[in-house]
């Protein structure tokens, strides 16, 4: 397997950082539930409990509660998770 191009290497690093970042969010979900609820007040307590720190579950709940398309929901989550970097 060859060396990654500079662009591909940069993308690879971004993906790795995102995965590590979300692992931290997931591991700290009990503490971060309150922050999520404050950021998105339409999420119910049941939504928060069902999310269990899973990024895609949070995205799905934002799509449902706010009517966001998938890209918009991902942007919302990305912006929120950067607070915890």
Secondary structure, DSSP 4 states (H G I P E B T S, - for coil): --PPPHHHHHHHHHHHHHHHHHHHHHHTHHHHHHHHHHH-TTS-HHHHHHHTT-HHHHHHHHHHHH---HHHHHHHHHHHHGGG-
